Amino acid sequence: MVDSSSEIFVGLGDSTHILRVLLRLGSAVIVGGIFGFERELEHKRAGLRTHMLVALGAALFTLIAAEMSAEVSRVIQGIAAGIGFIGAGTIFKLTEQQEVKGLTTAACIWVTAAAGTALGAGLFWPVIIAVLFAWTIMMTLHRLEHWIRPRSPTRIESFERPARERDG
């Protein structure tokens, strides 16, 4: 008969372990929220909750592997492959408009999963740097894209018009 709760649940009696788990999973939720907040501002379907859950899930899978002394690289491969399905679900093609939507959201979900994975492994500083880069890319370059797009015809328009109309 087992007489100690620490033998039933790993780390339950260790306050340092509990704090480590709370910090890693909590920071993953916060980072996912940062990415999701930007997507919410853009009125995207995969927003705050989706990104928070992706980061939390990736962190939890990584934390489990690390705690169980499993091969973490295999877990990371599984996360990367699995997150591709969620990302693919955010991408769709509008046939009438001849354009693909959702690529940035899919890429953001991918980065969110990577950040969650790193946080689950306890790698806080790389995530902070990655979040700063990703936020800059999503916010600053978004404005630059809107500034550039109205000034140039779309690729499809330039191919569909006859050459004499395009050239002058």
Rosetta constraint file for C-alpha pairs under 8 A:
AtomPair CA 2 CA 7 HARMONIC 7.21 0.50
AtomPair CA 2 CA 8 HARMONIC 7.63 0.50
AtomPair CA 4 CA 8 HARMONIC 7.04 0.50
AtomPair CA 5 CA 9 HARMONIC 6.12 0.50
AtomPair CA 5 CA 12 HARMONIC 7.00 0.50
AtomPair CA 5 CA 13 HARMONIC 7.34 0.50
AtomPair CA 6 CA 10 HARMONIC 5.77 0.50
AtomPair CA 6 CA 11 HARMONIC 6.00 0.50
AtomPair CA 6 CA 12 HARMONIC 5.39 0.50
AtomPair CA 6 CA 13 HARMONIC 5.62 0.50
AtomPair CA 11 CA 15 HARMONIC 7.93 0.50
AtomPair CA 11 CA 17 HARMONIC 5.84 0.50
AtomPair CA 11 CA 18 HARMONIC 6.93 0.50
AtomPair CA 12 CA 17 HARMONIC 7.74 0.50
AtomPair CA 12 CA 18 HARMONIC 6.96 0.50
AtomPair CA 14 CA 18 HARMONIC 6.40 0.50
AtomPair CA 15 CA 19 HARMONIC 6.11 0.50
AtomPair CA 16 CA 20 HARMONIC 6.14 0.50
AtomPair CA 17 CA 21 HARMONIC 6.23 0.50
AtomPair CA 18 CA 22 HARMONIC 6.16 0.50
AtomPair CA 19 CA 23 HARMONIC 6.05 0.50
AtomPair CA 20 CA 24 HARMONIC 6.13 0.50
AtomPair CA 21 CA 25 HARMONIC 6.03 0.50
AtomPair CA 21 CA 63 HARMONIC 7.80 0.50
AtomPair CA 22 CA 26 HARMONIC 5.58 0.50
AtomPair CA 23 CA 27 HARMONIC 5.81 0.50
AtomPair CA 24 CA 28 HARMONIC 6.26 0.50
AtomPair CA 24 CA 59 HARMONIC 7.21 0.50
AtomPair CA 24 CA 119 HARMONIC 5.52 0.50
AtomPair CA 24 CA 120 HARMONIC 5.55 0.50
AtomPair CA 24 CA 121 HARMONIC 7.93 0.50
AtomPair CA 24 CA 122 HARMONIC 6.41 0.50
AtomPair CA 25 CA 29 HARMONIC 6.35 0.50
AtomPair CA 25 CA 56 HARMONIC 6.01 0.50
AtomPair CA 25 CA 59 HARMONIC 6.17 0.50
AtomPair CA 25 CA 60 HARMONIC 6.80 0.50
AtomPair CA 25 CA 119 HARMONIC 7.38 0.50
AtomPair CA 25 CA 120 HARMONIC 6.72 0.50
AtomPair CA 26 CA 30 HARMONIC 6.35 0.50
AtomPair CA 26 CA 56 HARMONIC 7.91 0.50
AtomPair CA 27 CA 31 HARMONIC 6.13 0.50
AtomPair CA 27 CA 119 HARMONIC 7.08 0.50
AtomPair CA 28 CA 32 HARMONIC 6.02 0.50
AtomPair CA 28 CA 52 HARMONIC 7.36 0.50
AtomPair CA 28 CA 55 HARMONIC 5.28 0.50
AtomPair CA 28 CA 56 HARMONIC 5.40 0.50
AtomPair CA 28 CA 59 HARMONIC 6.43 0.50
AtomPair CA 28 CA 115 HARMONIC 7.19 0.50
AtomPair CA 28 CA 116 HARMONIC 5.09 0.50
AtomPair CA 28 CA 119 HARMONIC 6.06 0.50
AtomPair CA 28 CA 120 HARMONIC 7.57 0.50
AtomPair CA 29 CA 33 HARMONIC 6.07 0.50
AtomPair CA 29 CA 52 HARMONIC 4.96 0.50
AtomPair CA 29 CA 53 HARMONIC 7.11 0.50
AtomPair CA 29 CA 55 HARMONIC 6.10 0.50
AtomPair CA 29 CA 56 HARMONIC 5.48 0.50
AtomPair CA 30 CA 34 HARMONIC 6.31 0.50
AtomPair CA 30 CA 52 HARMONIC 7.13 0.50
AtomPair CA 31 CA 35 HARMONIC 6.54 0.50
AtomPair CA 31 CA 52 HARMONIC 7.31 0.50
AtomPair CA 31 CA 55 HARMONIC 7.27 0.50
AtomPair CA 31 CA 112 HARMONIC 7.47 0.50
AtomPair CA 31 CA 115 HARMONIC 7.45 0.50
AtomPair CA 31 CA 116 HARMONIC 7.74 0.50
AtomPair CA 31 CA 131 HARMONIC 7.43 0.50
AtomPair CA 32 CA 36 HARMONIC 5.98 0.50
AtomPair CA 32 CA 48 HARMONIC 7.37 0.50
AtomPair CA 32 CA 51 HARMONIC 4.74 0.50
AtomPair CA 32 CA 52 HARMONIC 3.98 0.50
AtomPair CA 32 CA 53 HARMONIC 7.23 0.50
AtomPair CA 32 CA 54 HARMONIC 7.11 0.50
AtomPair CA 32 CA 55 HARMONIC 5.23 0.50
AtomPair CA 32 CA 56 HARMONIC 7.54 0.50
AtomPair CA 32 CA 112 HARMONIC 5.89 0.50
AtomPair CA 32 CA 116 HARMONIC 7.62 0.50
AtomPair CA 33 CA 37 HARMONIC 5.77 0.50
AtomPair CA 33 CA 48 HARMONIC 5.51 0.50
AtomPair CA 33 CA 49 HARMONIC 7.36 0.50
AtomPair CA 33 CA 51 HARMONIC 6.32 0.50
AtomPair CA 33 CA 52 HARMONIC 5.11 0.50
AtomPair CA 34 CA 38 HARMONIC 6.78 0.50
AtomPair CA 34 CA 48 HARMONIC 7.88 0.50
AtomPair CA 35 CA 39 HARMONIC 6.66 0.50
AtomPair CA 35 CA 48 HARMONIC 7.32 0.50
AtomPair CA 35 CA 51 HARMONIC 6.51 0.50
AtomPair CA 35 CA 108 HARMONIC 7.01 0.50
AtomPair CA 35 CA 112 HARMONIC 6.99 0.50
AtomPair CA 35 CA 135 HARMONIC 7.36 0.50
AtomPair CA 36 CA 40 HARMONIC 6.10 0.50
AtomPair CA 36 CA 46 HARMONIC 7.49 0.50
AtomPair CA 36 CA 47 HARMONIC 4.55 0.50
AtomPair CA 36 CA 48 HARMONIC 3.73 0.50
AtomPair CA 36 CA 49 HARMONIC 6.93 0.50
AtomPair CA 36 CA 50 HARMONIC 7.09 0.50
AtomPair CA 36 CA 51 HARMONIC 5.04 0.50
AtomPair CA 36 CA 52 HARMONIC 6.83 0.50
AtomPair CA 37 CA 41 HARMONIC 6.26 0.50
AtomPair CA 37 CA 47 HARMONIC 6.60 0.50
AtomPair CA 37 CA 48 HARMONIC 5.30 0.50
AtomPair CA 38 CA 42 HARMONIC 6.54 0.50
AtomPair CA 38 CA 47 HARMONIC 7.79 0.50
AtomPair CA 38 CA 138 HARMONIC 7.59 0.50
AtomPair CA 38 CA 139 HARMONIC 7.66 0.50
AtomPair CA 39 CA 43 HARMONIC 6.35 0.50
AtomPair CA 39 CA 44 HARMONIC 5.45 0.50
AtomPair CA 39 CA 46 HARMONIC 7.04 0.50
AtomPair CA 39 CA 47 HARMONIC 5.07 0.50
AtomPair CA 39 CA 48 HARMONIC 7.10 0.50
AtomPair CA 39 CA 105 HARMONIC 7.13 0.50
AtomPair CA 40 CA 44 HARMONIC 5.77 0.50
AtomPair CA 40 CA 45 HARMONIC 7.83 0.50
AtomPair CA 40 CA 46 HARMONIC 7.86 0.50
AtomPair CA 40 CA 47 HARMONIC 4.94 0.50
AtomPair CA 40 CA 48 HARMONIC 6.23 0.50
AtomPair CA 43 CA 47 HARMONIC 7.74 0.50
AtomPair CA 44 CA 105 HARMONIC 7.61 0.50
AtomPair CA 45 CA 90 HARMONIC 7.80 0.50
AtomPair CA 46 CA 50 HARMONIC 5.52 0.50
AtomPair CA 46 CA 51 HARMONIC 7.12 0.50
AtomPair CA 46 CA 90 HARMONIC 7.17 0.50
AtomPair CA 46 CA 105 HARMONIC 6.97 0.50
AtomPair CA 47 CA 51 HARMONIC 6.18 0.50
AtomPair CA 48 CA 52 HARMONIC 6.14 0.50
AtomPair CA 49 CA 53 HARMONIC 6.05 0.50
AtomPair CA 50 CA 54 HARMONIC 6.13 0.50
AtomPair CA 51 CA 55 HARMONIC 6.18 0.50
AtomPair CA 51 CA 109 HARMONIC 6.28 0.50
AtomPair CA 51 CA 112 HARMONIC 6.46 0.50
AtomPair CA 52 CA 56 HARMONIC 6.10 0.50
AtomPair CA 53 CA 57 HARMONIC 5.91 0.50
AtomPair CA 54 CA 58 HARMONIC 6.12 0.50
AtomPair CA 54 CA 109 HARMONIC 7.18 0.50
AtomPair CA 54 CA 112 HARMONIC 6.67 0.50
AtomPair CA 54 CA 113 HARMONIC 5.74 0.50
AtomPair CA 54 CA 116 HARMONIC 7.45 0.50
AtomPair CA 55 CA 59 HARMONIC 6.05 0.50
AtomPair CA 55 CA 112 HARMONIC 5.48 0.50
AtomPair CA 55 CA 113 HARMONIC 5.06 0.50
AtomPair CA 55 CA 114 HARMONIC 7.76 0.50
AtomPair CA 55 CA 115 HARMONIC 6.67 0.50
AtomPair CA 55 CA 116 HARMONIC 4.15 0.50
AtomPair CA 55 CA 117 HARMONIC 7.32 0.50
AtomPair CA 56 CA 60 HARMONIC 6.03 0.50
AtomPair CA 56 CA 116 HARMONIC 6.12 0.50
AtomPair CA 57 CA 61 HARMONIC 6.18 0.50
AtomPair CA 57 CA 113 HARMONIC 8.00 0.50
AtomPair CA 57 CA 116 HARMONIC 7.40 0.50
AtomPair CA 58 CA 62 HARMONIC 6.24 0.50
AtomPair CA 58 CA 79 HARMONIC 6.50 0.50
AtomPair CA 58 CA 113 HARMONIC 5.54 0.50
AtomPair CA 58 CA 114 HARMONIC 7.47 0.50
AtomPair CA 58 CA 116 HARMONIC 4.99 0.50
AtomPair CA 58 CA 117 HARMONIC 4.92 0.50
AtomPair CA 58 CA 120 HARMONIC 7.21 0.50
AtomPair CA 59 CA 63 HARMONIC 5.94 0.50
AtomPair CA 59 CA 113 HARMONIC 7.94 0.50
AtomPair CA 59 CA 116 HARMONIC 4.41 0.50
AtomPair CA 59 CA 117 HARMONIC 4.65 0.50
AtomPair CA 59 CA 118 HARMONIC 7.09 0.50
AtomPair CA 59 CA 119 HARMONIC 5.88 0.50
AtomPair CA 59 CA 120 HARMONIC 3.87 0.50
AtomPair CA 59 CA 121 HARMONIC 7.35 0.50
AtomPair CA 60 CA 64 HARMONIC 6.02 0.50
AtomPair CA 60 CA 117 HARMONIC 7.89 0.50
AtomPair CA 60 CA 120 HARMONIC 6.12 0.50
AtomPair CA 61 CA 65 HARMONIC 6.32 0.50
AtomPair CA 61 CA 75 HARMONIC 6.97 0.50
AtomPair CA 61 CA 79 HARMONIC 7.95 0.50
AtomPair CA 61 CA 117 HARMONIC 7.61 0.50
AtomPair CA 61 CA 120 HARMONIC 7.50 0.50
AtomPair CA 62 CA 66 HARMONIC 6.14 0.50
AtomPair CA 62 CA 72 HARMONIC 6.61 0.50
AtomPair CA 62 CA 75 HARMONIC 6.55 0.50
AtomPair CA 62 CA 76 HARMONIC 7.12 0.50
AtomPair CA 62 CA 117 HARMONIC 5.64 0.50
AtomPair CA 62 CA 118 HARMONIC 7.87 0.50
AtomPair CA 62 CA 120 HARMONIC 5.06 0.50
AtomPair CA 62 CA 121 HARMONIC 6.01 0.50
AtomPair CA 63 CA 67 HARMONIC 5.93 0.50
AtomPair CA 63 CA 120 HARMONIC 4.72 0.50
AtomPair CA 63 CA 121 HARMONIC 5.99 0.50
AtomPair CA 64 CA 68 HARMONIC 5.99 0.50
AtomPair CA 65 CA 69 HARMONIC 6.01 0.50
AtomPair CA 65 CA 70 HARMONIC 4.85 0.50
AtomPair CA 65 CA 71 HARMONIC 6.67 0.50
AtomPair CA 65 CA 72 HARMONIC 5.54 0.50
AtomPair CA 65 CA 75 HARMONIC 6.90 0.50
AtomPair CA 66 CA 70 HARMONIC 6.15 0.50
AtomPair CA 66 CA 71 HARMONIC 7.79 0.50
AtomPair CA 66 CA 72 HARMONIC 6.35 0.50
AtomPair CA 66 CA 121 HARMONIC 6.84 0.50
AtomPair CA 71 CA 75 HARMONIC 6.96 0.50
AtomPair CA 72 CA 76 HARMONIC 6.23 0.50
AtomPair CA 73 CA 77 HARMONIC 6.24 0.50
AtomPair CA 74 CA 78 HARMONIC 6.26 0.50
AtomPair CA 75 CA 79 HARMONIC 6.20 0.50
AtomPair CA 76 CA 80 HARMONIC 6.12 0.50
AtomPair CA 76 CA 117 HARMONIC 7.09 0.50
AtomPair CA 77 CA 81 HARMONIC 6.15 0.50
AtomPair CA 78 CA 82 HARMONIC 5.90 0.50
AtomPair CA 79 CA 83 HARMONIC 5.88 0.50
AtomPair CA 79 CA 113 HARMONIC 7.44 0.50
AtomPair CA 80 CA 84 HARMONIC 6.50 0.50
AtomPair CA 80 CA 110 HARMONIC 7.58 0.50
AtomPair CA 80 CA 113 HARMONIC 7.59 0.50
AtomPair CA 80 CA 114 HARMONIC 7.82 0.50
AtomPair CA 81 CA 85 HARMONIC 7.43 0.50
AtomPair CA 82 CA 86 HARMONIC 7.30 0.50
AtomPair CA 83 CA 87 HARMONIC 6.17 0.50
AtomPair CA 83 CA 109 HARMONIC 7.57 0.50
AtomPair CA 83 CA 110 HARMONIC 6.55 0.50
AtomPair CA 83 CA 113 HARMONIC 7.15 0.50
AtomPair CA 84 CA 88 HARMONIC 5.90 0.50
AtomPair CA 84 CA 110 HARMONIC 7.35 0.50
AtomPair CA 85 CA 89 HARMONIC 6.25 0.50
AtomPair CA 86 CA 90 HARMONIC 6.84 0.50
AtomPair CA 86 CA 106 HARMONIC 7.65 0.50
AtomPair CA 86 CA 109 HARMONIC 7.90 0.50
AtomPair CA 87 CA 91 HARMONIC 6.97 0.50
AtomPair CA 87 CA 105 HARMONIC 7.38 0.50
AtomPair CA 87 CA 106 HARMONIC 4.17 0.50
AtomPair CA 87 CA 107 HARMONIC 7.15 0.50
AtomPair CA 87 CA 109 HARMONIC 6.28 0.50
AtomPair CA 87 CA 110 HARMONIC 6.98 0.50
AtomPair CA 88 CA 106 HARMONIC 6.67 0.50
AtomPair CA 90 CA 102 HARMONIC 5.32 0.50
AtomPair CA 90 CA 103 HARMONIC 7.46 0.50
AtomPair CA 90 CA 105 HARMONIC 6.79 0.50
AtomPair CA 90 CA 106 HARMONIC 6.01 0.50
AtomPair CA 91 CA 100 HARMONIC 7.04 0.50
AtomPair CA 91 CA 101 HARMONIC 5.66 0.50
AtomPair CA 91 CA 102 HARMONIC 4.36 0.50
AtomPair CA 91 CA 103 HARMONIC 5.82 0.50
AtomPair CA 91 CA 106 HARMONIC 6.89 0.50
AtomPair CA 92 CA 100 HARMONIC 5.79 0.50
AtomPair CA 92 CA 101 HARMONIC 5.50 0.50
AtomPair CA 92 CA 102 HARMONIC 6.53 0.50
AtomPair CA 93 CA 98 HARMONIC 7.25 0.50
AtomPair CA 93 CA 99 HARMONIC 5.82 0.50
AtomPair CA 93 CA 100 HARMONIC 4.30 0.50
AtomPair CA 93 CA 101 HARMONIC 6.15 0.50
AtomPair CA 94 CA 98 HARMONIC 5.82 0.50
AtomPair CA 94 CA 99 HARMONIC 5.50 0.50
AtomPair CA 94 CA 100 HARMONIC 6.15 0.50
AtomPair CA 94 CA 101 HARMONIC 7.47 0.50
AtomPair CA 95 CA 99 HARMONIC 6.92 0.50
AtomPair CA 98 CA 156 HARMONIC 7.75 0.50
AtomPair CA 102 CA 106 HARMONIC 6.14 0.50
AtomPair CA 103 CA 107 HARMONIC 6.17 0.50
AtomPair CA 104 CA 108 HARMONIC 6.00 0.50
AtomPair CA 105 CA 109 HARMONIC 6.15 0.50
AtomPair CA 106 CA 110 HARMONIC 6.28 0.50
AtomPair CA 107 CA 111 HARMONIC 6.28 0.50
AtomPair CA 108 CA 112 HARMONIC 6.01 0.50
AtomPair CA 109 CA 113 HARMONIC 6.17 0.50
AtomPair CA 110 CA 114 HARMONIC 6.34 0.50
AtomPair CA 111 CA 115 HARMONIC 6.10 0.50
AtomPair CA 112 CA 116 HARMONIC 6.13 0.50
AtomPair CA 113 CA 117 HARMONIC 6.07 0.50
AtomPair CA 114 CA 118 HARMONIC 6.20 0.50
AtomPair CA 115 CA 119 HARMONIC 6.11 0.50
AtomPair CA 115 CA 127 HARMONIC 5.57 0.50
AtomPair CA 115 CA 130 HARMONIC 7.69 0.50
AtomPair CA 116 CA 120 HARMONIC 6.04 0.50
AtomPair CA 117 CA 121 HARMONIC 6.41 0.50
AtomPair CA 118 CA 122 HARMONIC 6.33 0.50
AtomPair CA 118 CA 123 HARMONIC 5.17 0.50
AtomPair CA 118 CA 124 HARMONIC 7.19 0.50
AtomPair CA 118 CA 126 HARMONIC 7.75 0.50
AtomPair CA 118 CA 127 HARMONIC 6.77 0.50
AtomPair CA 119 CA 123 HARMONIC 5.27 0.50
AtomPair CA 119 CA 124 HARMONIC 5.81 0.50
AtomPair CA 119 CA 127 HARMONIC 7.09 0.50
AtomPair CA 123 CA 127 HARMONIC 6.84 0.50
AtomPair CA 124 CA 128 HARMONIC 6.35 0.50
AtomPair CA 125 CA 129 HARMONIC 6.33 0.50
AtomPair CA 126 CA 130 HARMONIC 6.05 0.50
AtomPair CA 127 CA 131 HARMONIC 5.93 0.50
AtomPair CA 128 CA 132 HARMONIC 6.29 0.50
AtomPair CA 129 CA 133 HARMONIC 6.32 0.50
AtomPair CA 130 CA 134 HARMONIC 5.96 0.50
AtomPair CA 131 CA 135 HARMONIC 5.84 0.50
AtomPair CA 132 CA 136 HARMONIC 6.13 0.50
AtomPair CA 133 CA 137 HARMONIC 6.15 0.50
AtomPair CA 134 CA 138 HARMONIC 6.06 0.50
AtomPair CA 135 CA 139 HARMONIC 5.91 0.50
AtomPair CA 135 CA 140 HARMONIC 7.96 0.50
AtomPair CA 136 CA 140 HARMONIC 5.35 0.50
AtomPair CA 136 CA 141 HARMONIC 7.17 0.50
AtomPair CA 137 CA 141 HARMONIC 5.24 0.50
AtomPair CA 137 CA 142 HARMONIC 7.27 0.50
AtomPair CA 138 CA 142 HARMONIC 5.70 0.50
AtomPair CA 139 CA 143 HARMONIC 6.68 0.50
AtomPair CA 140 CA 144 HARMONIC 6.53 0.50
AtomPair CA 141 CA 145 HARMONIC 6.04 0.50
AtomPair CA 142 CA 146 HARMONIC 6.43 0.50
AtomPair CA 143 CA 147 HARMONIC 6.29 0.50
AtomPair CA 144 CA 148 HARMONIC 6.21 0.50
AtomPair CA 145 CA 149 HARMONIC 5.94 0.50
AtomPair CA 146 CA 150 HARMONIC 6.92 0.50
AtomPair CA 147 CA 151 HARMONIC 7.38 0.50
AtomPair CA 148 CA 152 HARMONIC 6.76 0.50
AtomPair CA 149 CA 153 HARMONIC 7.37 0.50
AtomPair CA 149 CA 154 HARMONIC 7.69 0.50
AtomPair CA 153 CA 157 HARMONIC 6.29 0.50
AtomPair CA 153 CA 158 HARMONIC 6.42 0.50
AtomPair CA 154 CA 158 HARMONIC 6.40 0.50
AtomPair CA 155 CA 159 HARMONIC 6.38 0.50
AtomPair CA 156 CA 160 HARMONIC 6.06 0.50
AtomPair CA 157 CA 161 HARMONIC 6.22 0.50
AtomPair CA 158 CA 166 HARMONIC 6.61 0.50
AtomPair CA 161 CA 165 HARMONIC 6.31 0.50
AtomPair CA 161 CA 166 HARMONIC 6.37 0.50
AtomPair CA 162 CA 166 HARMONIC 6.48 0.50
AtomPair CA 163 CA 167 HARMONIC 5.99 0.50
AtomPair CA 164 CA 168 HARMONIC 6.22 0.50
